């Protein structure tokens, strides 16, 4: 069963592109361990749009791994690209 933890936020350390499958965050300490159950997060440009719901480029990704501040993600979830 997927984990749920609302309100977890961090910023991406480096720019990502459409092929990115590992994301380094500035601080991933509050993100759950996906070994206990994978989960989804929203990624968007919060510097220009504070709320993901208002960003037409926001993407929902599944987190499948975590090592320190690096999250392994699966893109194209929920029919998004």
Secondary structure as GFF3:
##gff-version 3
##sequence-region A 1 81
A	DSSP	beta_strand	22	24	.	.	.	ID=ss1
A	DSSP	three_ten_helix	34	36	.	.	.	ID=ss2
A	DSSP	beta_strand	39	43	.	.	.	ID=ss3
A	DSSP	three_ten_helix	52	54	.	.	.	ID=ss4
A	DSSP	beta_strand	59	67	.	.	.	ID=ss5
A	DSSP	beta_strand	70	74	.	.	.	ID=ss6
A	DSSP	three_ten_helix	77	79	.	.	.	ID=ss7
###
